Amino acid sequence: MSRTDRHPWLRQYEPKLLTVLREGYGLATFKADAIAGLTVAIVALPLAMALAIASGTTPEKGLHTAIIAGFLISALGGSRVQIGGPTAAFIPVVFVVIQRFGYGGLVLCTLLAGLMLVAAGLLRLGTLMKYMPQPVITGFTAGIAVSIFSSQVKDALGLQMAHVPTEFLDRWAAYGQHLATTQPAALALTVLGLLLIFGLRRWKPKWPGFLIALLACTFAAAAFALPAETIGTRFGDLPSALPRFEIPHIPFERTFELLPSAFTIAFLAGVESLLSAVVADGMTGGRHRSNGELVAQGVANVGSALFGGLPATGAIARTATNIRSGGRTPVAGMLHAGYLLLFMLLLAPLMRYVPLAALSAVLLVVAWNMAEVEHFRSTLSAPWGDRAVLLLTFALTVLFDLTIAIEAGVVLAAFVFMHRMAESVEARSGMHDGDEDDADGGGTDLAQRARLPAGVEAYRIGGPLFFGAANRLDHLLDQFFEPPKVLILRMGLVPVIDASGVHALKKLASRCQRQGIALVVSGLQEQPNRVIASMRLDAHAGHVHLASNFERAVKLAGSLVQAQPAAAAPR
């Protein structure tokens, strides 16, 4: 009997790699993982260098992070397809830490953050991440995107500046003072990189746009001898050697000063890695182990710091690339780290010719992707409380500090939630007579279930559908042995819904569409109906249908089942 059989609670910490090997790992799977790992490595190569430079350090540290942390996250993590490495979310906090405390301070910060993540996983706090309000996540993500954009203006325009201020307003004031020093060559390379990335994304989405743009800009700069700053002119040659175990001077005496930044790094790593794992589950139909994932993230950050790297976490875009390229096991992520090591050993002498303007173009696109403009705009149509949380978190992230922004956003979200709960108690006192379940006249749930047409399933939600309860919909479709043709979601007992609840409904609608399931929402009360309409859930028209009560929902479901063979909906 294995240790996990004797102690079932240990299974949540078992790496998915062991699970895969226990199930059996063949040559065909290895070939698929090898191709996926190579594809992700090609995407990660320019990103790792660009993220390191934007963070205020040298490009090889980004590569070391992707190699060391990327390998450990895949080998020890609780997700089958997670790809780890440096991400754009860390740029603002890492840049400030290096400016104030030096690289040794960042090493201490990363070590502390790694230990915090391991402790969070052992204390089983991974499941608590789902209580993070969506407007807070959207707000600080969009704020980070603006900060990244702000940090790239100097290299994108080739401004002749000896120092770039860390504060947002001071930085833009300095840009304005040095605008006359813009280098036409750097600007031209930035525009070329952007045009290539967006053009390939539209016409050849499967091609590695970042790498192609980087190669094209490098060739143009060398062929025309453009006077643009490169990796070599600023940082010298990149080391073409294995990452070495080394500990720089660490200012342990400033540990308490660094604790807030370490907490921010740990928080970002935890949230982004678990969000990436959830996205991966939705794409593959799997299920990650959240607490085991946090432990792996903590170990990976400790390892990255000890080998001269940066903070690391699961990267959503690279994880999605891995899945689309055929990766299905942690071996793909481990191979991605191996490919990056090979690239560094073989191509380091050539990387000195890469223009910094080309890397800026890569990060400008990353910032645009992070901003999620449509999602930000949708949340601005949410109730006033969600809008206030979104805008406060966004403004504090851009103008002050990410730690303050997250703390203030969560506290405000808690007050908004308490206010909504107080309002919902008052509104519920006289609603039972008009409630859809009382009006059914069908008696028990068993009796009502017997009235459902073949291929139709019904699921009832009771209580407020807010950021703490929205996750109830995440695994709803997994409860059915065979996916139904029509799913009726009964919401007559949902008095209040917020932006996170609507976001969960949209995710459920998308999953239903992918599986060829028609979704019928019945019995919406006044507040949920108003919020859903304002946030445009009806944008999913064609696979979401609204019914005023359960009786009409059953009739509509029957007609949808009869019409489905003619529509030939994909399963």
N, C-alpha and C positions, 0 to 999 in steps of 0.2 A: 504494500500500500504506500503510495507516494505521500509526501508531506502535505501537499495541497488537499489530498483526500482526507487525511487525518485532521487538518485544520482548513476547512473550506474558505475562511476569511482571507487566507493567504492567496487564493486564486486571483483576487483582484489586483495583485501585484506581479503576477506571472507575466513576463514579456510575451507579446504575441508571437515573437520569433519561435519560442519553445512550442507554442500551440501549433504553429504551422509545421514545424519539424515533426511533431508527434502525429499530425494528420497525414504526413507523407509529402515529400518534396521531390518532384521529378525533373527530368531534363527539360521538358517542354515549359514548365513553370520558370525554370532558371533562364531560359532563352528570353521569355517575355519580360522577366525582371531585368535582365541585362540590357535589353533595348530601352526599357523605360528609364532605367538608371542613367544611361548615356544621354537620353533626351533631356532629363532633368538637369544633369550636370552641365550641358550646353547652355541651358537657361540660367543656371545658378552662377556660372563663371563670371559674366560681367556684373551681375547683381552683387555678388559678394564683394568685389573690389569697389564698386560704386558706393555701397552702403558703408564700407569702412572709411572711405575718404570723406563722405558726408558726415560721419560721426566724429571727425577730427583726428583720425589716426591714419596709418599707412595701409595700402591696399592688401598686403599679404596677411594682415590680421583678419580681414574678412574671409580670405581663403582658408586660413587656419581654423576659423570658427566653423565654416561650412564642412570642413573635413572632420575635425574632432567631434564637435557637437552633433553634426549630421549623422555620423556613424553611431554614436552612443544613443541618440534619440530613436533611431530605427532599431538598433539591436536590443534595447532595454524597454522600449515604449509599449504602451497599451493599445496602440492602433496598428493595424496591418500595413497601412499605406502612408503613414505620416512622413513628411520630408521636413527635416529641421535644418536650421542655420540662422544666420543673421537676418533680421527683418527691419523694414522701415520704421516700425513702431518704436524702436529703441533709439532712433537717431537723436531726437531732442534731448532726452535725459542723458545719453552717453556723451554727447557733445558738451553739455554743461558740466558733467562730472570731470571730464578730461581737462576742460578749461580751468576749473577751480582746484582740482586735487591732483592733476597729472594722471598718467596711465596707471601708476601704482594704486591710486585711489579707485580707478575703475576696476582693477583686479580685485581689490577688497570688496567693492560693491557687488561684483559678479559672484564672488565666493559666498557672501552673505545671502544674496538672492537665491543661489543654488541650495544652500542649507534651508532657507525658508520654504522652498518648493518641496524639498524632501520631507520636511516636517509637515507641511500641508497635506501631502499625500499619505503619510503614515497616520495622520489624525483624521483621514477620510474626509477632507474638506473639498475634494474634487467635485462632489455632487452639489456643493453650495454655489459653485460658479454659475449655475443656471438661474440664480436669483438676481443676477446683475441686470438692471433695467436696460432695455434696448436703447432708449434715448441717450443714456449715459455712454454706452458703447459707440453709438453713432456720433455723438458729440465729440468725444475725445479722438475718435478715429479721423473725423474730418479736421479737427484741430491739428492733429499730427501731420495730416496731408498738407495743410497750409504752412506749417513750420518747415516741412521738407522742401516745399516749393520756395519758401523764403531763403533757405540755406543754399539753394543752387543758383541764385541769380548771379553771383560773382563769377563762377566758372562758366555759366551759360553765356554770359555777355563778355567774358574775358576782362572784367574790371581790374584795374591796377590798384589793388588794395593790400596793404601789408597786414591788416587785422580786420576781422569781421566780428562786430559786437554780438554777444549772446542774446541780448534782449531784443524782442521783435521790433518794437518801435525804433530803438536806437539803430538796429541793423538797416531798416529801410531809410532812415535819415542818412546813414553813411552811404548807402547805395546812391541816393540822390546827389550827394556831394561828389561822387566819383563817376557819375554817369558819362561824363565827357571822355573818360578813358576807355570806353567800350572798344574792343578789338573786332573789326569786321570779320576776321578769319574765324574767331571763336563763335561768333553769332551765326555765321554761315554753317559751320559744322553742327551746331546745335539744331538749326532748322533742318539740315539734311538728316540728322539722326531722327528727329521727330517725324518727318515725312516718311522715312523708311519704316519706322516702327508702326505708325498708324496705317500706312498703306499696306504693309504685309499683313497686319491684323485684319484688314478688310478683305483683301483679295487672296492671300495665302495664309490663313490663320494657323495652319499646322507647321509653318516654317518658324525657326527660332529668330524672331524679329530682333530681339535685343542683341544677339551675337552678330547677326548680319549687319545691323546698323553700326555696331562697334567696328567691325572689319572694314566696312565701306568708308567710314569717317577716318579711320587710321590710314587706309590706302590713299584717300584724297589728300590728307595732310602731308603724307610723305611724298606723293607724286608731284604735288604743286608747291612743295616746300612752304607750307602755310605757317606763319608765325604764331602758332597756337601752343599754349602750355600743354605738356604731356605728363604722363606718369613719371617718365624718366627725368624730365627737367625739374620736377618738384620733389620727387622721392628717391631718385636714383634707380639703380637696378633692383628688381625683386629677387629675393634669395631663392635659388633653385635647389632647395634642400628640404629634408623632412622637418616638420614642426618639432622644435626642441622643448623639453621640459625646462622651464625657467621661471623663477619667481623674482620679479623686480622689487625695488624697495616699496614696501607697503606701509602706508602711514596708519598703523594700528591705533595710534593715539587719537586719530580723528574718526574712530569707528562710530561714535554717537552722531557726529555730523553727517555721516554717510548713510545712516540707517534709513532716513526717508527715501533717498534715491534707491537704496537696495530694495526697499519694499515696493517701490514703483516698478523696478525691473522685474521682481518676482511676480507682481500682480499682472503686468503685461504679458510675461511669459506664460503664466497660468491661463489667463483668459484667452490669449490668441491661440495657444496650443489646443485648448479644449474646443474652441470655436472651429478650428481647422479639423479636429477629429470628428466633430458633429457634421460638418460639411462632407467629409469623406464618408461617413456612415450613410448619409443621404445618397451619395453617388454610387456606393458599392452594395448597400443593403446590409452592411456589417454593424457591429456594435463595439465601441472602444471601451477600455477600462480606464475610467477617468483618474482614479487615485494612482494606479500604476503609471499612467502617463505623467502625472505630476512628479512622481519620484524620478522617472527617467529624465525629465526636463531638468530637475535639480542636479542630478549626477552629471548631465551633459554640460551644464553651466559651470560647475566646478572644474570639470575636465578642460573646458575651453579656456577658462582663466589661467589654469596651470600651464597651458601650452601656448600662451601668448595670443589668445583670441578675445572675442567680444561676447556680450550676452547673446543667447540663442533661444529660439522657440520654434514651434511648428509653423510652417509657412503655408498659408492657404493656397496661394497661386501655384507654388511648386508642387504641393500635394495634389492639387487638381490636375496639373500637368502629368504627374506620375500616373494617376488613375487613367487619364485619357490615353496615355501611351502604352497601357497594358499592364502596369505594375499592380500586383495583387498581394505581395508579401513584403515583410520588412527587408528582405534581401535586396530589393530594388533601391531602397534608401541607403543601405550599406554600400552597394556598388556605386551609387551616385557620389558618395564620399571618396571612394577609391578612384573613380575617374577624375575627380577634381584634383586629387593628389598627383595623378599622372600628368594632368594638364600643367600643374604648377612646376613639376620637375622638368618637363620638356619645353614648355613655352615661356618660362619666366624671362629669358633674354629678349623676347619679342614684345612683351607687354609694356616695356618702357616707351614704346612708340604710340600707345593709345592716347588720344587727346582727352583732356579732362572735360572738354565741352561735350564729347560723345557720351561720357559717363553721366554728365548732367542731364542730357536728353533722356537717358534711361530712367533716372530718378524723377524727372518731371512726369514721365508716363506713370511711374509707380505712384507718385503723389495723386495724380488724376484718378487712378484706379482706387486708391484708398479713400478718396473723398466721397465716393458713392453718392453722387449728386442727386440721383433720382430718389434714393432712399432718404436722404436728408430732406429733400423737398416734400416727400410723402409724410415724414414725421412732422413737418411744419403744419400739416393739415390735421394733426391729432388734437385731442383736447388741450386746453390751455396749460395744464400741469405738465404734460409731456413736452410741449413747446418750450416752457420755461426751463425744464431740466436740460433739454437739448442745447438751447442757446447759452445757458450758464456754463455748462461743461465745455462747450466749444470755445467760448470767449476766454475762460480761465486757462484752457490748454494753450491757446495762442499767445495770450498776453502775459501770463504769469508762470504757472508751474503745473505739470501734469498731475503730481500728487495732490495738490490743492484742488485741481479740477475734478478728479475722481471722488475725493472725499466730499466736496460740496455737492456734486451731482447726486451721489447716493443719498446723502442726508436730505436734500430737497425732494428726491423721489420718494423717500420714506414719508415725509410730511404730506406730499400730494396723495400718496396711497391712503394714509390715515384719513385725510379729508374725504376721499372718495368713499371709503368704507362707511364713514359717518353718514354721508348722503345716501348711500345705498340702503342702509337700515331704515331710514325714514321713508324712502320710496317704496320699500317692500311691504309696508304694513297693510296696504289696501289693494294688492295686486293678485291675490290668490284666486279670486273669482275669474279673472281673465287669463289665467295662466294656461298654457297649452295642454299641460298634462291633466288638469282638472276638466278641461273642456273635451277631452278625448272620448270619455265615456266608455273606454275599453277595459277598465279595471286594471289588473296587474300588468307589469312589463311582459310577463310570459304570454298573457292573452293578446297583448298588442303585437308582440313579436310573431305570433301565429298568423296575423293578418298580412304580414309582409309578403310581397310577391317573391318568387324564386329569383335568386341573384341579388337581392336587396338586403342590406344590413343597416341597422340603426344604432346610433350611439348618442347617449344623453350627457350633456354637460350641465352641472349645477353649481352655482356660485359665481363669484366675480372672476372673469378671465383677464387677470392682470399679469405683471411681469413675474410674479412669484408662482403663478399657476399656469402660465402659457405653455410650459413644457409638457403638460398633460397630453397635448396633441402630437408630440414628437414621435411616439411609437404606437400611435393608434392603429395604423394599418398592419403593424406586426402582430396584432392580437387575433387576426383572422387566419384560419388555417388555409383557406383559399380566398384570394382577393375577390370581393363582390363586384358586380357590375355597376351598382349604384350604392353610395353610402349616404345615409340621411344623418346629418348632424343636428340633434335636437338642442336648441339653445333657449328654450322658453324660460328656463330657470337661471339664465345668466343676466343679472341686473346691470352689470358694468363691464366694459371692456376698455383696454387702453392700447397704446401703440404696439406693445409687445404681444398682446393678444391678437391684434390684426396681423402682425408679422407672422405669428404662428399659424394663423388661418391661411395666409398666403403660401407658406411652406407646405402645409397639408394639401392645399389645392394643387400646387406644383407636383407633389408626389402622386396625387390621384391622377393628374393628367398624364404623367409618365407611365403609369400602370394601366391607363385606359379606363379609369373609374370616374363615373359622373358623381359629382358632389352636390348634394342638396342640403341647404341650411334652412331650418324651419323655426318659426316661432320667435323671431327676434323682437326683443323689447325695444322701447323707444331709444334709450341711450346707445346700446350696441348698434341698432339700425342706423342711427345718425352718424356714429363714428365710422362704421364700415363704409357708409356712403361717402363721407368726406375724405377717407383715405383710399377710396377707389378700389375696393376689393373686386368690384365689377369689371376691373381691367382684365380679370381672368375669364371674361365672358366666353361661353362655350363649354366650360366644364365646371362652373359654379352656378347653381340655380337657387333662387330664394322662394320660400313658401311661407305663407302667413301662419299656418298651423300644421300639426302632424298629419291630419286627415288629408289635406291637400298635398302634402309632401309624399304620402304613400301613393296617391293617384298619379302624381308627376313621375315618381320613380317607376311605376308600372309602365307608363308610356315611354320612358327613356330606355327601359329594358327591351321593350318591343322594337324600338327604333335602332338599337345598338348594332344588330347584325347588318343593317343597311348602311350604317355609318362606318362599319369596319374599324372600330376603335382599336388602336394598338394595345396589346397586353404587355 
